Amino acid sequence: MKIKREEFLKALESCYPGVNKGDSLEGSEHFLFYDNFIITNNENFMIMSPFDLGSFKGGIKAVEFYKVLQKIKEPELELLSNETEYILKANNVEIEFTKLANEQEQLLENLLVLKDLEWHKLPDNFMTILKMGLLSNNNSKFKGVVVEKGIIYSTDRKRVIKANLHKEDFIEEPIWLNESTVQSLLKLKSFTEFSINKQQIYFKDEKGLLLISKLLDIALFPIEPLKNIIKSYDITKLKWITLPDELVDAVDRANVFYEKDNSNYHMSLKFSKNRIVVLGEQERAKYKEIIKWKCEDIQEEVSILIEPSLFKNALLQYVEFSLSSFTENSENVVGFFRSGNDYLMIVSVKS
């Protein structure tokens, strides 16, 4: 059987986010080939990319195979088989695949119950708002996001995010998506439809690529306390300001100090009538930038700690900004971003 190398590589690349080298689940380090799908499967989610391989049912270590295939230049590959294995040939190169065991086939057969699913269209802004709603550097037990009635919530106990999809009939009962699923959705970006049951959620794109994710136990997520925190702030009493365009670039520069794993993942922003000060600090480096501006609505300097990538993404997405401490004095500072009737809410702490 002949296979076009470029098309094969693209299908493998789509599944690659599902490869997990540290996963305890058997087969999580492999590409699995079954029922004309290329499959990766870990403890949190499964990715299935359609690809015609005939009756081929096998598996191979994903990382090594993918890297080798990238280095082969022949446009066509040949797939052969014998009693115990499959062989992929390209000129003088041969790569052997292990055939699937009966128990592996049975597992996949049980998982691939797709024909009875009822599919619904994802909101056009789903990926954009999902990205806004995911907290990075979340070391709490509440990693990931909760989706309910068109609202995306996330928290790490110190920060709360509420981002609005403006589609109240989207997922009426709350579900909790794990962090790795959200990250993979954002990496692949192509999904346009979804289906859901009590235990799993399914995402599908126009080419038939599927991501199937387990749902976390929503009873363990503090969704009601989060809603109560959000309700405690009166949006109508906030003073809204337009932040200077230069702030995006300043935060982007400061973010360089936070791109790798560091113990400190908050930068400091100091707002006063005449200037904004951006401060970044790690163990062996400090960053400071001053932006001059005029804002009579700020009576006293307000200093907050906030994650730079989160703040930058909000600046790019929303038009206006407000802090609860512009109008009240409290232990916590709540940042609000607004564009029309669309709000993003971030709870931070005073620095």
C-alpha positions as CSV (number, residue, x, y, z in Angstrom):
1,M,0.0,0.0,0.0
2,K,1.4,3.4,-1.0
3,I,1.2,6.4,1.4
4,K,1.9,10.1,0.6
5,R,4.5,11.2,3.1
6,E,3.4,14.9,3.5
7,E,-0.2,14.0,4.1
8,F,0.9,11.3,6.6
9,L,3.1,13.8,8.5
10,K,0.2,16.3,8.8
11,A,-2.1,13.7,10.2
12,L,0.6,12.7,12.8
13,E,1.2,16.3,13.7
14,S,-2.5,16.8,14.5
15,C,-2.3,14.0,17.0
16,Y,1.0,14.9,18.5
17,P,-0.4,17.0,21.4
18,G,-1.9,13.7,22.8
19,V,1.5,12.1,23.1
20,N,2.5,12.0,26.8
21,K,5.9,10.6,27.7
22,G,5.3,10.7,31.4
23,D,1.7,9.2,31.4
24,S,1.1,6.0,33.3
25,L,-1.6,4.9,30.8
26,E,-0.4,2.1,28.5
27,G,0.1,3.3,25.0
28,S,0.2,7.0,25.8
29,E,3.7,7.2,24.2
30,H,2.5,5.7,20.9
31,F,0.8,6.5,17.7
32,L,-2.0,4.0,17.4
33,F,-3.4,3.1,13.9
34,Y,-6.9,1.7,13.9
35,D,-10.0,1.8,11.8
36,N,-8.5,4.4,9.4
37,F,-7.6,6.7,12.3
38,I,-4.3,7.8,13.7
39,I,-4.8,8.0,17.5
40,T,-3.0,9.3,20.5
41,N,-4.5,8.6,23.9
42,N,-3.4,9.7,27.4
43,E,-5.0,10.0,30.9
44,N,-6.9,13.2,30.0
45,F,-7.9,13.1,26.4
46,M,-7.7,11.2,23.0
47,I,-7.0,12.7,19.6
48,M,-8.1,11.0,16.4
49,S,-7.0,12.1,12.9
50,P,-8.6,10.4,9.9
51,F,-6.2,8.8,7.6
52,D,-6.7,5.9,5.1
53,L,-4.4,3.0,6.1
54,G,-6.7,0.2,4.9
55,S,-6.8,-2.6,7.4
56,F,-3.7,-1.6,9.2
57,K,-4.0,-1.9,13.0
58,G,-0.7,-1.2,14.8
59,G,1.3,1.0,17.1
60,I,4.7,2.6,17.3
61,K,6.6,4.9,19.7
62,A,5.5,8.4,18.6
63,V,8.4,10.7,19.3
64,E,11.1,8.6,17.5
65,F,8.8,7.7,14.6
66,Y,7.7,11.3,14.0
67,K,11.3,12.6,14.0
68,V,12.6,9.9,11.7
69,L,9.7,10.4,9.2
70,Q,10.5,14.2,9.1
71,K,14.0,13.3,7.9
72,I,12.9,11.0,5.1
73,K,12.6,12.9,1.9
74,E,10.8,10.5,-0.4
75,P,7.3,11.7,-1.4
76,E,5.8,8.2,-1.1
77,L,6.1,5.5,1.5
78,E,5.1,1.8,1.2
79,L,3.2,-0.1,3.9
80,L,3.8,-3.9,4.1
81,S,2.8,-6.6,6.6
82,N,3.8,-10.1,7.8
83,E,2.4,-12.3,10.5
84,T,3.7,-10.3,13.5
85,E,4.3,-6.8,12.3
86,Y,3.8,-4.0,9.8
87,I,6.7,-2.5,7.9
88,L,6.9,1.0,6.5
89,K,9.5,1.3,3.7
90,A,11.2,4.2,1.9
91,N,14.0,3.2,-0.4
92,N,16.6,1.6,2.0
93,V,14.8,2.6,5.2
94,E,12.5,0.1,7.0
95,I,10.4,0.9,10.1
96,E,8.7,-1.9,12.0
97,F,5.3,-1.5,13.7
98,T,3.9,-3.8,16.4
99,K,0.5,-5.2,15.6
100,L,-2.2,-4.3,18.2
101,A,-3.0,-6.9,20.8
102,N,-6.6,-8.1,21.1
103,E,-7.1,-6.2,24.4
104,Q,-5.9,-2.9,22.8
105,E,-8.4,-3.4,19.9
106,Q,-11.2,-4.0,22.4
107,L,-10.3,-0.8,24.3
108,L,-10.4,1.3,21.1
109,E,-13.6,-0.3,20.0
110,N,-15.3,0.7,23.2
111,L,-13.9,4.2,23.0
112,L,-14.9,4.9,19.4
113,V,-18.7,5.1,19.9
114,L,-19.2,8.1,17.7
115,K,-22.1,7.3,15.4
116,D,-24.9,8.2,17.9
117,L,-23.4,11.6,18.9
118,E,-25.4,14.8,18.5
119,W,-23.2,17.5,17.2
120,H,-23.6,21.3,17.9
121,K,-21.7,24.3,16.5
122,L,-19.1,25.9,18.7
123,P,-19.4,29.7,19.1
124,D,-17.2,31.6,16.6
125,N,-15.3,33.3,19.5
126,F,-14.9,30.1,21.5
127,M,-11.1,29.7,21.1
128,T,-10.5,33.4,21.7
129,I,-12.5,33.5,25.0
130,L,-11.1,30.1,26.0
131,K,-7.6,31.5,25.8
132,M,-8.6,34.5,27.9
133,G,-10.2,32.2,30.5
134,L,-7.2,29.8,31.1
135,L,-4.9,30.8,33.9
136,S,-1.3,29.8,33.2
137,N,1.0,29.1,36.1
138,N,-2.0,27.7,38.0
139,N,-0.5,25.5,40.8
140,S,-3.8,25.0,42.6
141,K,-6.0,21.9,42.4
142,F,-8.4,23.9,40.2
143,K,-6.5,23.8,37.0
144,G,-8.4,24.2,33.8
145,V,-11.7,26.0,33.1
146,V,-15.4,25.6,33.9
147,V,-17.9,26.4,31.2
148,E,-21.5,27.2,32.0
149,K,-24.2,29.0,30.0
150,G,-21.7,30.7,27.8
151,I,-19.4,31.8,30.7
152,I,-15.9,30.6,31.2
153,Y,-14.6,30.6,34.8
154,S,-11.1,29.8,36.2
155,T,-9.4,30.3,39.5
156,D,-6.3,29.5,41.5
157,R,-7.8,30.9,44.8
158,K,-5.8,34.1,44.3
159,R,-7.1,35.0,40.9
160,V,-10.6,34.7,39.4
161,I,-11.4,35.0,35.7
162,K,-14.8,35.4,34.2
163,A,-15.0,35.6,30.4
164,N,-18.2,35.8,28.4
165,L,-19.0,34.0,25.1
166,H,-22.4,35.8,24.8
167,K,-24.2,32.6,24.1
168,E,-26.3,31.6,27.1
169,D,-27.5,28.3,25.6
170,F,-23.9,27.1,25.2
171,I,-23.4,24.2,27.7
172,E,-26.2,24.9,30.2
173,E,-25.0,22.5,32.9
174,P,-21.5,23.4,34.2
175,I,-18.6,21.2,33.0
176,W,-14.9,21.3,34.1
177,L,-12.3,20.9,31.3
178,N,-8.8,19.8,32.4
179,E,-5.9,22.1,31.7
180,S,-4.1,19.8,29.2
181,T,-7.3,19.5,27.1
182,V,-7.7,23.3,27.0
183,Q,-4.1,23.7,26.0
184,S,-4.5,21.2,23.2
185,L,-7.7,22.8,21.9
186,L,-5.8,26.1,21.8
187,K,-2.9,24.6,20.0
188,L,-5.0,22.8,17.3
189,K,-7.5,25.7,16.9
190,S,-9.5,24.1,14.1
191,F,-12.5,22.6,16.0
192,T,-15.9,23.9,14.9
193,E,-18.4,21.4,16.6
194,F,-18.8,19.7,19.9
195,S,-20.9,16.9,21.6
196,I,-21.2,16.2,25.2
197,N,-22.3,13.5,27.7
198,K,-22.0,13.1,31.4
199,Q,-18.4,11.8,31.3
200,Q,-16.8,13.1,28.1
201,I,-16.8,16.0,25.7
202,Y,-16.1,15.6,22.0
203,F,-14.7,18.3,19.6
204,K,-14.6,17.9,15.8
205,D,-13.2,20.0,12.9
206,E,-14.3,20.2,9.3
207,K,-11.8,17.5,8.2
208,G,-12.9,15.0,10.8
209,L,-10.2,15.6,13.4
210,L,-11.5,14.6,16.8
211,L,-10.5,15.4,20.4
212,I,-12.3,13.4,23.1
213,S,-11.7,14.6,26.7
214,K,-12.7,13.3,30.1
215,L,-14.7,15.8,32.2
216,L,-13.4,16.5,35.7
217,D,-15.8,16.2,38.7
218,I,-17.6,19.6,38.8
219,A,-18.7,19.0,42.4
220,L,-15.0,19.6,43.4
221,F,-14.8,23.0,41.7
222,P,-15.9,26.1,43.8
223,I,-18.2,27.5,41.1
224,E,-20.8,29.0,43.4
225,P,-18.2,30.8,45.6
226,L,-16.7,32.2,42.4
227,K,-20.1,33.5,41.3
228,N,-20.6,35.1,44.7
229,I,-17.2,36.9,44.4
230,I,-18.1,38.2,41.0
231,K,-21.6,39.4,42.1
232,S,-20.1,41.3,45.0
233,Y,-18.7,44.0,42.6
234,D,-21.0,46.5,41.0
235,I,-19.9,47.0,37.4
236,T,-22.1,50.1,37.0
237,K,-20.1,52.0,39.6
238,L,-16.7,51.4,38.0
239,K,-14.6,54.2,36.4
240,W,-13.5,53.1,33.0
241,I,-10.2,54.2,31.4
242,T,-8.5,53.6,28.1
243,L,-4.9,52.4,28.7
244,P,-2.2,53.8,26.4
245,D,-1.2,51.7,23.4
246,E,2.4,51.7,24.5
247,L,1.5,49.5,27.5
248,V,1.0,46.4,25.3
249,D,4.6,46.6,24.1
250,A,5.9,47.4,27.6
251,V,4.1,44.4,29.1
252,D,5.4,42.2,26.2
253,R,9.0,43.3,27.0
254,A,8.5,42.5,30.7
255,N,7.0,39.1,29.8
256,V,10.4,38.0,28.5
257,F,11.4,37.5,32.1
258,Y,8.5,35.2,32.8
259,E,8.5,32.9,29.7
260,K,10.3,30.1,31.4
261,D,9.4,28.4,34.7
262,N,10.2,30.8,37.5
263,S,9.2,31.0,41.1
264,N,7.9,34.5,40.6
265,Y,5.2,34.7,37.8
266,H,3.7,38.1,38.7
267,M,4.8,41.4,37.4
268,S,4.0,44.7,39.2
269,L,2.0,47.5,37.6
270,K,1.8,50.9,39.3
271,F,-1.0,53.3,38.2
272,S,-1.0,57.0,39.1
273,K,-2.3,60.2,37.5
274,N,0.8,60.9,35.5
275,R,2.4,57.6,34.8
276,I,2.3,53.8,34.7
277,V,5.3,51.9,35.9
278,V,5.9,48.3,34.7
279,L,8.1,46.2,37.0
280,G,9.4,42.7,36.3
281,E,11.7,40.8,38.6
282,Q,13.3,37.4,38.7
283,E,16.2,36.0,40.8
284,R,19.0,37.5,38.7
285,A,17.2,40.2,36.7
286,K,15.0,43.3,37.1
287,Y,13.0,45.2,34.5
288,K,11.5,48.7,34.9
289,E,9.7,50.8,32.3
290,I,7.8,54.1,32.8
291,I,5.0,55.2,30.5
292,K,3.8,58.8,30.8
293,W,0.1,59.5,30.6
294,K,-2.7,61.6,32.1
295,C,-5.6,60.1,34.0
296,E,-7.5,62.3,36.4
297,D,-9.7,59.4,37.5
298,I,-6.9,57.9,39.6
299,Q,-6.7,59.8,42.9
300,E,-4.0,57.7,44.6
301,E,-1.4,55.4,43.2
302,V,-2.6,51.8,42.8
303,S,-0.1,49.0,42.7
304,I,-1.1,45.4,41.6
305,L,0.6,42.1,40.9
306,I,-0.6,40.3,37.8
307,E,0.5,37.7,35.3
308,P,2.0,39.5,32.3
309,S,0.8,37.2,29.5
310,L,-2.7,37.3,30.9
311,F,-2.7,41.1,31.1
312,K,-1.2,41.4,27.6
313,N,-3.9,39.2,26.1
314,A,-6.6,41.2,27.8
315,L,-5.1,44.5,26.5
316,L,-5.3,43.1,22.9
317,Q,-8.8,41.8,23.3
318,Y,-10.6,44.6,25.2
319,V,-10.9,48.3,24.9
320,E,-11.4,49.7,28.4
321,F,-9.9,48.9,31.8
322,S,-10.9,49.5,35.4
323,L,-9.7,48.6,38.9
324,S,-12.1,48.2,41.9
325,S,-9.6,50.3,43.9
326,F,-10.3,53.3,41.6
327,T,-13.6,53.5,43.5
328,E,-13.1,51.6,46.8
329,N,-10.3,50.6,49.2
330,S,-10.0,46.9,49.8
331,E,-7.5,44.1,50.4
332,N,-8.0,42.7,46.9
333,V,-7.8,44.6,43.7
334,V,-10.1,43.5,40.9
335,G,-9.2,44.3,37.3
336,F,-12.0,44.6,34.8
337,F,-11.6,44.7,31.0
338,R,-14.5,45.8,28.8
339,S,-15.4,46.0,25.1
340,G,-19.0,46.9,24.6
341,N,-21.0,44.6,26.8
342,D,-18.1,42.0,27.0
343,Y,-16.3,41.8,30.3
344,L,-13.3,40.0,31.6
345,M,-12.7,39.9,35.4
346,I,-9.4,39.3,37.1
347,V,-9.0,39.2,40.9
348,S,-5.4,40.1,41.9
349,V,-3.7,41.3,45.1
350,K,-2.1,44.6,46.0
351,S,1.7,44.6,45.7
